[in-house]
Amino acid sequence: MARIKDIISPFTAWKNVVKEPVTIKEPLKREAAPRYRGFHKNDVDTCIGCGTCESICQNAAIDMVPVEGIETRNGDSGLRPRIDYGRCCWCALCVDVCTTGSLSMSNHFKWVDSDPDVFRFIPGVDKKEWDNEPNGYRKPSPNYELYSKERVHMPELKPEERDKSFIEIVRGYSKEQAMKEADRCVECGICVATCPAHMGIPEYIKAIRNDDLNEGLRILYDTNPLPEVCGRICTHKCETVCSVGNQGDPLSIRWLKRYIADQNPAENYKKILETENITKNGKRIAIVGSGPASLSAAHYLSLMGYDCTIYEKLPLPGGMMRYGIPEYRLPYDALDKDIDYIKSLGVEIRCNVTVGKDITLEELHRQYDAVFAGTGLHVGRSTRIPGTDHPNVYQAVDLLRDVTMGKKIPATESIVVIGGGNVAMDITRTLARIQNQRYGKVNIITTSLESEEEMPADREEIVEAREEGATIIPGWGPVKIEIENDTIKGLHVVKCVSVFDENHRFSPKFDESQTNFFAGEMVVESIGQGMDLSYLPESIKENLKLDPRGRILVNEYFQTSLEWFFVGGDIVQGPDVIHGIANGHKAAIGIDKFLQGASK
């Protein structure tokens, strides 16, 4: 019976042939909810290619890929997210974690196609009909964040606690503060490319999060042998491109570096860094100067087995780090901690020895297998306006050096400083402290060509200088120093309307109808520094290739046209500690390549 029913059943469907059909040829037009999570959209101009969306995706549905017409630059990897909708689960975590807010989702969810490859595309690049769809899902705000937008405040001395002393202002993070700040990092790595030393920033911040400071120290020393120094005075350009900073405060990368170095005792360094036993290769390197480039080169060359001897003309090592940066920013014990570790690797530092006077460069060439020079910019530049030959006109770098050496500083009751960079702020704040100690009040005016927005000094330096009583008046150009009865009365200035031309070349323009006068009994110039290459004898100088500005030309490993002679640091790339460190590291690699090649 069952078999007969099975045979007849298909024919029973014919009873519906005359009935009205209930199916439709087109789908119902059912509108999605306004915040429905559909296909992605991306503002490719706002996107920086940080890859946080790729990292958070649990389904590996997102790949960061290069896009034609989008170039790699500081703060932008040049990559953009490509999404595979065969893997996407529409969870929107990628939107929630997006550091720029460029990624969102339309509420378009219907798309039929026989080609599976079309469901893998780059939102914002591969144009879609929903690109201008106003509805959809965006990161909820303001109280829904996967990471904090506000950085952890760094404890500092108050102005009234610091304006009469050279005690360090920045106190450093506690463990709780450091871990909380480290937790803001999304590990995108955008910062690494901008750092001149290409430090492993996400990795050492992760080490803080994991409370593994030994690992953090090892990561620091892979690329930077001066973490105590850089943890305090690095120009921290990495923070200017921090992806978290696009919609909040950038991560305090510099302070986190300092935290790792501060928390590790110096006596544990060699064990942590596994440098207790270094095999020597019998070759010797002479290093001229003991600034960041020289110390960096000595550190990495020592790890390669070279015997390094540093020649320093001043009484103590450190170069401009010691003799150009006030102790309230960089305490000597922090600097010495970094230097003492480098010395513990076998590096010899001979102070009070002037190359070119006590020993010649030719002698170093004969006695050593290679020579590296990182002699810095110790010579102050003058405006050369009328009156600068007066004995009460000083160079900032000279005064800062005298402070370190314990000499009595000729600070008068009223002072005018010319300059807008960090050195100008350093001498302003140093002299303000001396005025406060000596006269019980501050009367110092600092003026610059640049507007306040254009001033090259760190913003925090300008703010803190004002807090300490200094008057900062930007946007004026020096004309002449007023002198009466052989006594300085002040500085005549004219309004500066622009500093650079359309090609960003230095070409200041002035409005002669606007003038001013800043009263002061002493004038300090801080408009930049120059190099002193007097240690180079003519026999060597005539064989060195120079650029049109008189700088020594080097290859990618900082090797000059004399194959045994390498130079780096300020005399190559300008005054910046982290660039000097990167130069020294690269030069060490270059010296090793040169000597290994010479020995074959």
Secondary structure as UniProt FT lines:
FT   HELIX           2..8
FT   HELIX           9..16
FT   TURN            17..18
FT   TURN            34..35
FT   STRAND          40..42
FT   TURN            44..46
FT   HELIX           52..56
FT   TURN            58..59
FT   STRAND          62..66
FT   TURN            68..69
FT   TURN            74..75
FT   STRAND          79..84
FT   TURN            85..87
FT   HELIX           93..97
FT   STRAND          103..105
FT   HELIX           116..119
FT   STRAND          120..121
FT   TURN            123..125
FT   TURN            129..132
FT   HELIX           159..162
FT   TURN            163..164
FT   HELIX           175..182
FT   TURN            183..184
FT   HELIX           190..194
FT   TURN            196..197
FT   HELIX           201..209
FT   TURN            210..211
FT   HELIX           213..223
FT   HELIX           227..233
FT   HELIX           237..241
FT   HELIX           243..246
FT   HELIX           253..263
FT   HELIX           266..268
FT   HELIX           269..272
FT   TURN            273..274
FT   STRAND          284..288
FT   HELIX           292..303
FT   TURN            304..305
FT   STRAND          307..311
FT   HELIX           320..323
FT   TURN            327..329
FT   HELIX           332..344
FT   TURN            345..346
FT   STRAND          348..350
FT   TURN            356..358
FT   HELIX           361..367
FT   STRAND          370..373
FT   STRAND          379..380
FT   TURN            386..389
FT   TURN            391..392
FT   STRAND          393..395
FT   HELIX           396..404
FT   TURN            405..406
FT   STRAND          415..418
FT   HELIX           422..439
FT   STRAND          444..448
FT   TURN            452..454
FT   HELIX           459..467
FT   TURN            468..469
FT   STRAND          471..474
FT   STRAND          476..484
FT   TURN            485..486
FT   STRAND          487..500
FT   TURN            502..503
FT   STRAND          506..519
FT   STRAND          522..525
FT   STRAND          529..530
FT   TURN            534..535
FT   HELIX           538..541
FT   TURN            542..543
FT   TURN            548..549
FT   TURN            556..557
FT   TURN            563..564
FT   STRAND          565..567
FT   HELIX           570..573
FT   HELIX           577..598
//
